[in-house]
Amino acid sequence: MAAMERHERLISAGEALHGRGRWCRPLARALGVNARTIRRWQTGTVAIPARVDEALPRLLREQIAVLHDTLLRIDRALQQAAD
């Protein structure tokens, strides 16, 4: 499989974190930049800084942790309801 380009990683992470078609603004807030900056990165008008490559996995891991904790709480609630 070919390596993902920086803009592909940006889009992939943004969509995974915030949903297709609505990820630019929330990702911009998470990265502390303007949504226009995200769009410039996405189109290649402006180079994506290395710090963004470092931040994307961290943001994804944080979201995974939130999802995992939510899943555990729901599983416990369902188990208690079944008992």
Protein Blocks (a to p, Z undefined) as FASTA:
>chain_A
ZZddfklmmmmmmmmmnoghilmmmmmmmnopafklmmmmmnomaccdfklmmmmmmmmm
mmmmmmmmmmmmmmmmmmmmmZZ
